[in-house]
Amino acid sequence: MVVVTRGVAGQRKGVGPSASLAAASSKPKSQKRPAVSLRSRWCRLSHARRAGLNPLGLRTRAAQDDEQATSGVEDGGSDGGNIKQLLGMKGASVEREDKWKVRLQLMKPVTWVPLIWGVACGAAASGMYTWTPENVAKALLCMTMSGPFLTGYTQVINDYYDREIDAINEPYRPIPSGLISETEAVAQFVLLLAGGLGIAYVLDGWAGHETPVIFYEAIFGSFISYIYSAPPLKLKQSGWYGSYALGASYIALPWWAGQLLFGNNLTWDVALLTVLYSLAGLGIAIVNDFKSIEGDRELGLKSLPVEFGIDVAKWITVGTIDLTQLAVAAYVYQGLGERWYSIAIQLLVIPQVFFQFKYFIPDPVKNDVKYQGAAQPFLVLGILMTGLAVGHHNQLLAAGGL
C-alpha cells in the first residue's frame, strides 16, 4: 500500500540519471567529490534561485544525457515536457507552472500504478471479490489510499530528503529547481500521510474489521517509507536492505491491503508468494540504481551497481527477477495444485528474458527505461496470475473441493 521508491517506474528516485559504463569506469579520481562538495552545490543552487538565475545551469553530464534521451519528445513542442511533469517522469518541464502541477509532479503519479495493481491482485487472491457496486467502490478507495495518498506521501518525503542528490542527478525536480519550497514540501507530505491513514481507518470500518489491520499496515508501510529516505537509518544507503524494502512495498503491502479488505485474513501461501515476488521487486529496484550511479558514488550510497560494478550487478538483477518468478510458478504448481496458472506464469517469464538480453544486458545504464517498459508488463501479469491462482485455490477450499 505504501511504496518506498526512488522514483519513476520503480526507480531509485524512480529512474535516476547516469553515466555510461565507459564514462563511469574511466572517470578520473579527481572528479569524485566528497559529500561536502555536494552540499556546496546545493548552496549554489539555492543562491542561484534567490538571484533569479536558472539553477539548472549547474548540470552534470548525467543530466545532459537525460535531456538528449528525451529530446525526441521535447523537440516536438512543450506538450511532451508538460506531460512528463504531470507524471513525475524524466525530461519534465522546468518552467514555473501552476502550483498544482508542481505538487502533482512531486507525487510522481507514474509510480502509483504498481500499487494500484497490487491492490487488484490482493482482491483477486481473497477469492471473495465480486463485481458489485459496493466492492468496486471499496477497491477504488483502497487504490486511492495506496496510490495518490500513501505512495504520494512516500515520493514527496523521498524528494525532500534527497534534495541535495537531486541537484546532481535530477536537477529538474521541483525542490532543487526551486518550483516548490522545502516548507511547502513538508506540509504536502504531512497532509498526504494524514489522508492515507484516515482512508485506511475508514476501510477497516467498511470491511467490518474488529482490529483495524489495514490501518496498522498503513502505519507500518509509512514508517518503512520514512526510514528508507530519512536519517539516521536511511535504508536506501544500503543496496540490499533498501532495494528489498522498495520491492516489498511495491508488491507485498498493496497485495495484503487488497486481500485484507475482502478476505479478512492472510494465509501462509500468500505470505510466501509475496515474499518471493518482493525479491523480484528487489531486482526491479536495482534496475533503477544504474542511472544513479554517479550521484550515489558522490554521496557514498552503497547501491549494488556501486558496490559490485555494473557488469556484476546487471547479472544479479536479472537472476533475481527471473529465478524468483520461476520459484513462484513452482509453488503455485506444487503447493497450490494450480497447474495452468503455473504454466501461465512460466510463459510470462520468457518475454522478460528476451528483453533482458535485447536491452538490459548490453547497456543497463542507457536502456533501463526501455527494458522496464517492455518487460515489466509481463511481470505484473504474472503477479495477477498468482493472485488468481490463490483465489481459485481458496474458493476450492471453501467449497470442500480440496
N, C-alpha and C positions, 0 to 999 in steps of 0.2 A: 504494500500500500504506500509506503514511503520509499522513495528512491534516493539513494545517495549516489551521486553521479558527478562525473567531471564534465559533463556537458552533453552535447548533441549526439543522438544515436548511440547512447551507451557510453560515452567518452569520458576521459579524464578531462574535465571541462567539456564534456561532450566529445568533440574531436579536437584535440589540441593541435597547434601548428608545429612546424618542424623544420628539420633539415634533411637532406638526402643522406643515404648511408655513407656515400663518399665524403660528403661535407662533414658529417658527424665524426667520421673516423680520422679525417685529416685536419680537423680544427686545431690550430696551434694552442698550446697551453696558455699562452699569454692572453687568449680571448676568454678563458674561463674565469668569470668574475665571481668573487665571493658574495655572500648574502648582503654585506654592507653596500656593495656596488649596486645591487638590485634595489635596495631601499633608496639609494641616491637617485636612481632613475625614477622611482615613484615620486620623489620630491620634485624632480624636474618636471614631471607630468603635471603635478598639482600647480606649480608656478606657471607653467605654460597656459593652463586653463584660466587661472586668475588674470593673466595678462592678455587674455583674448586671443591667444595663439592656438594653432592647431596642434594639440598634443600628439597627434598621430604622426608627426614628423619624426618622432623618436622610435622608428620602427626597426625591427630586426629583419634579417634575411628570411626568417621563418614567416613573418607576417607578409613580406613581399611575395613569397612563394604562394601563400594562400590567395593573395589578390590575383596572381596570374592564373591560379587554378579556377577562380570564379569569374574571370574577366569575360568569359564567353557569354555569361548571363548578363553581366552588368553593361557590356558594350551595347546591348540592345536597348538600353534605356534604364530608367530608375526603378521600374517595376520589380525586376529581379532582386535588387538590393532591399526594397521595401518588404517584399515577401519574406526574404531571409530574416529581416529584422523581426517581423511578427512571429516567426517560428523559432527565433533564437539560434539561427544557423550561422555558419561561417559566411563571410562575404556580406555581412549585414550592412545596411546603410548606417553611416555615422553622422548624418545630418540631424539637426535638432528637430525632432518630430513632436507630435502631440505626446504629452506625458504618458497617456495610457498605452501608447505603442511602446514606449521605452520600458514601462513596467512589465508589459507582456513579454518583451524580448528578454528581460531579466529572468522571467519564469521559464523560458525555453519550452514552449508548447510541444515542440517536436519530440521531447523526451517523455511526454505524458503517455504516448501510445503504448509502449510495452506494459505499463502499469494497468492501463485500461484493459488491455488484452489479458493480463494476468487475472483480473477480477472475473472476466468471462470464463477463463479456464477453471477457476475455482468453483464458479457456479455450476459448470458442466460436471465437475468432479463430484459435486454433492449428490448427484443422482436424483435431486428433488426439485430442480428448477423446471418450471413450466411457463409457457408463454402467456401468462395472464397480465393484464394491465398493472396490477399491484407488483408482481415480480419484476416486470420491466422497469417500473419506477424505482424499486429498491436497487436494482442493478445499476441504473443510471446514477442514482445518488451515491452509491458506493464508488463508482468510477469517477464521479466528480470529486469525492474526497481523496481518492488515490492519485488522480492526475493533477487537476488545476490547483488544489489546495496543498496537499502534503508534498507532492513532487515539486510544485511551485515553491513551497517553503524551502525545500532542500536545495533547489537551484539558486535561490536568492542568497541563502546563508553561505552556500559554497562560493558564489561570486564575491560576497562580502569579504570572506577570509582569504580569497585568492586574488584580491585586487592588485597586489604587487606583482605576482607572477603573470597575471593577465596583461600587465603593462608591457611584458615581453612577448608572451605567447598570443594573446588575443586583444590587442590594444583598442579594438573597435567595441569591446563590451561596454555596457552602459556606465559602469563605475569608473574604470580608467579613462574612458573618453570624456568624462565629465557630463554625460547626459543625465545622470541622477546622482544625488549626493549620498554620502555614506549614511547620514541620518535618515534619509528617505528609504534607503535600502533596509535598514534595521526595522523601521516601522512597518515596511511591507512584509518582511518575513515573520514578524510577530503576529500580524493580523492573519496571515495565511495559516500559521500554526494554530491559532485560536479557532479559526473557522473549520479547519480539518478535524480537530479534536471534538468540536461541537457536533459536526456531522456524524462522527464515529459514535458518539453517545446516542444520538437520535437513531442511528441504525440498530444499535443494540436494543433499544426500546421497541422499535418496529419489528424486530425479529423475535421478541419475547424472551430475550436472554435474562436470566436471573443474575448472572455475573456479566458485567459489561466487557466481554472478551475482545470485541473489536476495538473498543476504546483503549484497553490495555495494550493491544497490539499496535495501535496508532502511537501511543506514548513510547513504546519500545522502539518502533521504527524512527520516530522523530529524534530520540536520543542517539540512535546509531548515526543518523544523519549529522547530528551536531558534532559528535566525537570524530566523525570522519573528516570534517572540514576544520574544526576549531582546535586550537591548542588547549591543553598541553598534549593530549593524546594524538590528535590529527592522524587518524588511521591511514590516510592517503599517503603518508610519508613512507609506509611500508608497502612494498609491492604485493606481497601475498595477502596480508590482512585487509588492506584497503581494497584490493581487487575482489576478494571474496565478499566483503561487505557490500560492494557495489553489485555483484552478481546476485546475491541473496535478496537484496532489496528490489531488484528488477523482477524476480521470478517468485520467490517463496512468499514474501509478505503480501503482495496483492492476491496471489492464489489463496492463501489462508483466509484473507478477508472475504473473498467471494464465497469460499466454502463455508465459513462460519456463518455467513449471512443466511444461507439457505439450508445447510446441512447440520448446523449446530454442533459439529464435532470435527476433530481432526483425527485421522487414523495413522497407524504406523506406516501403512503403504504410502500415504500422502507425504508424511514426514521424510521418508527415504527418497521418494521420487523428486520432491522439491529440493532436497539437499543435493542430489545428483545434478539436477538442472541448474542449481546455483553454481556448481563447479563449471558448467558450460558457460554460465554468465561471467564467471571469473575470466575465462578465455576471451569473451567479448570485451570485457573491461580492459584486458591487456591490449587488444587491438587498438584501442583509443589512446594508449600510452605512447605509441610510437611517434606521433607527431609532436608530443610534448617533451620529447627527449632533451631538447636544448634548454628549455626553461627548467626542467626537472634537475638537470645537472647543476645549473646555477644555484638552485635553491637547496640542493642536497636531498631531493626526494628520491627514495630508493624504488622507483618503478622497475619492473622486470627488464624492460629494454635497457635501462641504465645499469642495472646490476649484472646482467648476463650478456649484454650486447645484442644487437639487432638480429644477427644470424641465429643465435641460440633461442632468443625469446620468441621468434616467429614460429619455431617448431614446438615450443612449449604451448603456444597459443592454439595452434590447430590441433595438436594432440589432445589438449584439454577439452576443446569443443567437441571433437568427433568421438573420442572414447567414452565420454560421459553419456552422450546420446545413445551409443550402442549399449552401454550398461543399462540405461533406462529401457530400451527395447527388450533386452534380455529379461529384465524383471517383469515387464508387462506380460511377457510370454510365460515365464516360469512361475512368477509369484501371483499373477492375477488370472492366468489362463486365457488371456485375450490375444489369441494368435493373430488375427487380422489387423488389429491395431498395432501390434508389434511389427508386423511386416511393413505397414504404412510408415512407421517411424524410421525403420531402416532405409526404406526407399528415399525418404526425405533427406537422409544424410548424403546420398550420392551427389546431388547437385551442389551441395555445400563444399564437398571435396573438390569438385570440378572448379568452382570459383576460387577456392583457395589456391590452386595451382595456376589458375589463369591470372589472378590479380594479386593476391596477398603474398604468396611466397616470393615471386620475383622482386617486389618492391613494397613492403608493408608500410613504408612512410608515405609514399606517393599515392598508393592505391587503397588506403584503408577505407575511405568513404565508398568507393566503387565496390569494394568487396562486401561491405556491410549492406549496401543497398541491394546487391544481387543475392547474397547468401542468407541473410537473416530472415527473410520471409519464410524460408523453408524450415528454419529453426523454430520459429514461433508457431508454424503449422504443426510441427511435431509436438510442441507443448500442448496444443489444443487436442491432438490425437491422444495424448497421455491423459488429459483431463477427461475426455470422453470414455477412455478405457476404464478409468477409475469409477466414473459414474455408472457405466454399464455393469461393472462388477458389483457395485453397491446395490444396484437395482436387483440383480440376481440373488444377492444375499438376502435382501429384504423379502423377496418373493419365495425364498426357500429353494431356489433353483441350484444352489451350490452346497 
